Amino acid sequence: MLITLGFLIYLPYSLSQSITQEPPFLVLGPGQPVSMTCGVMGISVPTILWYRQGLSGGSLTFITQSVTTGSVEKPTLTHFTAERNNGSHFNLRSTEITDTDSGVYYCAW
């Protein structure tokens, strides 16, 4: 079974700020590692959040947030880790994804 991880980007209010997610789209199998990076530009030290929406749609599931560099809330998906080593980039990783990780991952600030 293949696991699809899609990404959408949320821009809340101004075009002078920008947000990017890398990679923009992934198709992985169970047991494979994954690394996703969210970058926010145009804001000095933004609060950055990760969410996931399952493939069937429905509500978003909060994964983690970071309010400043080095301050990361433990991810609700226990086999994921999160890291923010600089002010503008927030990484979400797993060494081994599962079938239940399929969905659309949202990065927001």
WONORPE-V299701 format. One record per pair of residues at least 12 apart in sequence whose ideal C-beta (glycine too) atoms are under 10 Angstrom apart, sorted by the first residue. I is the first residue (numbers start at 1). J is the second residue. D is the distance in whole Angstrom. If there is no record, write none. Layout:
# WONORPE-V299701
i=I j=J d=D
i=I j=J d=D
This chain:
# WONORPE-V299701
i=1 j=29 d=7
i=1 j=30 d=6
i=1 j=99 d=6
i=1 j=102 d=9
i=2 j=27 d=5
i=2 j=28 d=7
i=2 j=29 d=6
i=2 j=30 d=9
i=2 j=32 d=10
i=2 j=99 d=10
i=2 j=102 d=9
i=3 j=26 d=8
i=3 j=27 d=7
i=3 j=28 d=5
i=3 j=29 d=6
i=3 j=30 d=6
i=3 j=31 d=10
i=3 j=32 d=8
i=3 j=34 d=9
i=3 j=55 d=10
i=3 j=97 d=6
i=3 j=98 d=8
i=3 j=99 d=6
i=3 j=100 d=9
i=3 j=101 d=6
i=3 j=102 d=5
i=3 j=103 d=9
i=4 j=25 d=8
i=4 j=26 d=7
i=4 j=27 d=5
i=4 j=28 d=8
i=4 j=55 d=7
i=4 j=101 d=10
i=4 j=102 d=6
i=4 j=103 d=8
i=4 j=104 d=9
i=5 j=23 d=9
i=5 j=25 d=8
i=5 j=26 d=4
i=5 j=27 d=8
i=5 j=28 d=7
i=5 j=34 d=7
i=5 j=36 d=8
i=5 j=52 d=9
i=5 j=97 d=8
i=5 j=101 d=7
i=5 j=102 d=7
i=5 j=103 d=7
i=5 j=104 d=8
i=5 j=105 d=6
i=6 j=21 d=10
i=6 j=24 d=8
i=6 j=25 d=6
i=6 j=26 d=8
i=6 j=27 d=9
i=6 j=53 d=9
i=6 j=55 d=9
i=6 j=102 d=9
i=6 j=103 d=7
i=6 j=104 d=4
i=6 j=105 d=7
i=6 j=106 d=10
i=7 j=20 d=10
i=7 j=21 d=4
i=7 j=22 d=9
i=7 j=23 d=8
i=7 j=24 d=6
i=7 j=25 d=7
i=7 j=26 d=8
i=7 j=36 d=7
i=7 j=38 d=9
i=7 j=104 d=7
i=7 j=105 d=5
i=7 j=106 d=7
i=7 j=107 d=7
i=8 j=21 d=8
i=8 j=24 d=9
i=8 j=51 d=10
i=8 j=53 d=9
i=8 j=104 d=6
i=8 j=105 d=8
i=8 j=106 d=6
i=8 j=107 d=9
i=8 j=108 d=10
i=9 j=21 d=6
i=9 j=24 d=9
i=9 j=38 d=9
i=9 j=106 d=8
i=9 j=107 d=7
i=9 j=108 d=8
i=10 j=49 d=9
i=10 j=51 d=9
i=10 j=106 d=6
i=10 j=107 d=7
i=10 j=108 d=4
i=10 j=109 d=8
i=11 j=108 d=9
i=11 j=109 d=9
i=12 j=108 d=7
i=12 j=109 d=7
i=14 j=42 d=8
i=14 j=43 d=9
i=15 j=42 d=9
i=16 j=41 d=9
i=16 j=42 d=5
i=16 j=43 d=9
i=17 j=40 d=7
i=17 j=41 d=7
i=17 j=42 d=4
i=17 j=43 d=5
i=17 j=46 d=8
i=17 j=109 d=8
i=18 j=39 d=8
i=18 j=40 d=7
i=18 j=41 d=5
i=18 j=42 d=6
i=18 j=43 d=10
i=19 j=38 d=7
i=19 j=39 d=7
i=19 j=40 d=5
i=19 j=41 d=8
i=19 j=42 d=9
i=19 j=43 d=9
i=19 j=46 d=9
i=19 j=48 d=8
i=19 j=88 d=10
i=19 j=107 d=6
i=19 j=108 d=8
i=19 j=109 d=6
i=20 j=37 d=8
i=20 j=38 d=7
i=20 j=39 d=5
i=20 j=40 d=8
i=20 j=41 d=8
i=20 j=88 d=10
i=20 j=89 d=9
i=20 j=107 d=8
i=21 j=36 d=7
i=21 j=37 d=7
i=21 j=38 d=6
i=21 j=39 d=8
i=21 j=50 d=10
i=21 j=92 d=10
i=21 j=105 d=8
i=21 j=106 d=9
i=21 j=107 d=5
i=22 j=35 d=9
i=22 j=36 d=7
i=22 j=37 d=5
i=22 j=38 d=8
i=22 j=39 d=7
i=22 j=89 d=9
i=22 j=91 d=10
i=22 j=107 d=10
i=23 j=35 d=9
i=23 j=36 d=7
i=23 j=37 d=9
i=24 j=36 d=10
i=26 j=97 d=9
i=26 j=105 d=9
i=27 j=102 d=10
i=28 j=94 d=10
i=28 j=97 d=6
i=28 j=101 d=9
i=28 j=102 d=9
i=29 j=97 d=8
i=29 j=99 d=10
i=30 j=96 d=8
i=30 j=97 d=7
i=30 j=98 d=6
i=30 j=99 d=6
i=30 j=100 d=10
i=30 j=101 d=9
i=30 j=102 d=10
i=31 j=95 d=9
i=31 j=96 d=5
i=31 j=97 d=7
i=31 j=98 d=8
i=32 j=94 d=9
i=32 j=95 d=9
i=32 j=96 d=7
i=32 j=97 d=6
i=33 j=93 d=7
i=33 j=94 d=6
i=33 j=95 d=5
i=33 j=96 d=7
i=33 j=97 d=7
i=34 j=80 d=9
i=34 j=92 d=8
i=34 j=93 d=7
i=34 j=94 d=5
i=34 j=95 d=9
i=34 j=96 d=9
i=34 j=97 d=5
i=34 j=101 d=8
i=34 j=105 d=9
i=35 j=81 d=10
i=35 j=83 d=10
i=35 j=91 d=7
i=35 j=92 d=8
i=35 j=93 d=5
i=35 j=94 d=8
i=35 j=95 d=10
i=36 j=50 d=8
i=36 j=80 d=10
i=36 j=82 d=10
i=36 j=90 d=9
i=36 j=91 d=7
i=36 j=92 d=5
i=36 j=93 d=7
i=36 j=94 d=9
i=36 j=105 d=6
i=36 j=107 d=8
i=37 j=83 d=10
i=37 j=89 d=6
i=37 j=90 d=7
i=37 j=91 d=5
i=37 j=92 d=8
i=37 j=93 d=9
i=37 j=107 d=9
i=38 j=50 d=7
i=38 j=66 d=9
i=38 j=82 d=10
i=38 j=84 d=9
i=38 j=88 d=9
i=38 j=89 d=7
i=38 j=90 d=5
i=38 j=91 d=8
i=38 j=92 d=8
i=38 j=105 d=9
i=38 j=106 d=9
i=38 j=107 d=3
i=38 j=108 d=8
i=38 j=109 d=8
i=39 j=86 d=10
i=39 j=88 d=6
i=39 j=89 d=5
i=39 j=90 d=8
i=39 j=91 d=10
i=39 j=107 d=8
i=40 j=87 d=9
i=40 j=88 d=5
i=40 j=89 d=8
i=40 j=90 d=8
i=40 j=107 d=8
i=40 j=108 d=9
i=40 j=109 d=5
i=41 j=88 d=6
i=41 j=89 d=10
i=42 j=88 d=9
i=42 j=109 d=10
i=43 j=87 d=9
i=43 j=88 d=8
i=43 j=109 d=7
i=44 j=87 d=7
i=44 j=88 d=9
i=45 j=66 d=10
i=45 j=67 d=8
i=45 j=68 d=5
i=45 j=69 d=7
i=45 j=71 d=10
i=45 j=84 d=10
i=45 j=86 d=10
i=45 j=87 d=5
i=45 j=88 d=8
i=46 j=66 d=9
i=46 j=67 d=9
i=46 j=68 d=9
i=46 j=87 d=8
i=46 j=88 d=8
i=46 j=90 d=9
i=46 j=108 d=10
i=46 j=109 d=4
i=47 j=65 d=6
i=47 j=66 d=7
i=47 j=67 d=5
i=47 j=68 d=8
i=47 j=71 d=10
i=47 j=90 d=10
i=47 j=108 d=9
i=47 j=109 d=6
i=48 j=64 d=9
i=48 j=65 d=7
i=48 j=66 d=5
i=48 j=67 d=8
i=48 j=68 d=10
i=48 j=72 d=10
i=48 j=82 d=10
i=48 j=84 d=7
i=48 j=87 d=10
i=48 j=88 d=8
i=48 j=89 d=8
i=48 j=90 d=4
i=48 j=107 d=7
i=48 j=108 d=7
i=48 j=109 d=5
i=49 j=62 d=7
i=49 j=63 d=8
i=49 j=64 d=7
i=49 j=65 d=4
i=49 j=66 d=8
i=49 j=67 d=10
i=49 j=73 d=9
i=49 j=90 d=8
i=49 j=106 d=8
i=49 j=107 d=7
i=49 j=108 d=5
i=49 j=109 d=7
i=50 j=62 d=8
i=50 j=63 d=4
i=50 j=64 d=5
i=50 j=65 d=7
i=50 j=66 d=9
i=50 j=73 d=10
i=50 j=75 d=8
i=50 j=76 d=10
i=50 j=77 d=9
i=50 j=80 d=9
i=50 j=82 d=7
i=50 j=90 d=7
i=50 j=91 d=10
i=50 j=92 d=5
i=50 j=105 d=7
i=50 j=106 d=7
i=50 j=107 d=6
i=50 j=108 d=8
i=51 j=63 d=6
i=51 j=64 d=9
i=51 j=65 d=10
i=51 j=103 d=10
i=51 j=104 d=9
i=51 j=105 d=7
i=51 j=106 d=4
i=51 j=107 d=8
i=51 j=108 d=7
i=52 j=76 d=9
i=52 j=77 d=8
i=52 j=80 d=10
i=52 j=92 d=10
i=52 j=100 d=10
i=52 j=101 d=8
i=52 j=102 d=9
i=52 j=103 d=5
i=52 j=104 d=7
i=52 j=105 d=5
i=52 j=106 d=7
i=53 j=103 d=5
i=53 j=104 d=5
i=53 j=105 d=8
i=53 j=106 d=7
i=54 j=100 d=8
i=54 j=101 d=10
i=54 j=102 d=7
i=54 j=103 d=5
i=54 j=104 d=8
i=55 j=102 d=5
i=55 j=103 d=6
i=55 j=104 d=8
i=56 j=102 d=10
i=56 j=103 d=9
i=57 j=103 d=9
i=57 j=104 d=9
i=58 j=103 d=10
i=60 j=103 d=10
i=60 j=104 d=9
i=60 j=105 d=10
i=60 j=106 d=7
i=60 j=108 d=9
i=61 j=76 d=7
i=61 j=77 d=8
i=61 j=103 d=8
i=61 j=106 d=10
i=62 j=75 d=9
i=62 j=76 d=6
i=62 j=77 d=10
i=63 j=75 d=5
i=63 j=76 d=6
i=63 j=77 d=6
i=63 j=80 d=7
i=63 j=82 d=8
i=63 j=92 d=7
i=63 j=105 d=8
i=63 j=106 d=9
i=63 j=107 d=10
i=64 j=76 d=7
i=64 j=77 d=8
i=64 j=80 d=8
i=64 j=81 d=9
i=64 j=82 d=5
i=64 j=84 d=10
i=64 j=90 d=8
i=64 j=92 d=7
i=65 j=82 d=9
i=65 j=84 d=10
i=65 j=90 d=9
i=65 j=108 d=9
i=65 j=109 d=10
i=66 j=82 d=7
i=66 j=83 d=9
i=66 j=84 d=4
i=66 j=87 d=10
i=66 j=89 d=10
i=66 j=90 d=5
i=66 j=91 d=10
i=66 j=109 d=10
i=67 j=84 d=9
i=68 j=84 d=8
i=68 j=87 d=8
i=69 j=84 d=6
i=69 j=85 d=7
i=69 j=86 d=6
i=69 j=87 d=5
i=69 j=88 d=9
i=69 j=89 d=9
i=69 j=90 d=10
i=70 j=83 d=9
i=70 j=84 d=7
i=70 j=85 d=7
i=70 j=86 d=9
i=70 j=87 d=10
i=71 j=84 d=7
i=72 j=84 d=5
i=72 j=85 d=10
i=72 j=90 d=8
i=72 j=91 d=9
i=72 j=92 d=10
i=75 j=92 d=7
i=75 j=93 d=9
i=75 j=94 d=9
i=77 j=92 d=9
i=77 j=94 d=8
i=77 j=97 d=9
i=77 j=98 d=9
i=77 j=100 d=9
i=77 j=101 d=7
i=78 j=94 d=10
i=79 j=93 d=10
i=79 j=94 d=5
i=79 j=95 d=8
i=79 j=96 d=7
i=79 j=97 d=8
i=79 j=98 d=7
i=79 j=100 d=10
i=79 j=101 d=8
i=80 j=92 d=6
i=80 j=93 d=7
i=80 j=94 d=5
i=80 j=95 d=9
i=80 j=97 d=9
i=80 j=101 d=8
i=81 j=93 d=5
i=81 j=94 d=7
i=81 j=95 d=8
i=88 j=109 d=10
i=90 j=107 d=7
i=90 j=109 d=9
i=92 j=105 d=7
i=92 j=107 d=8
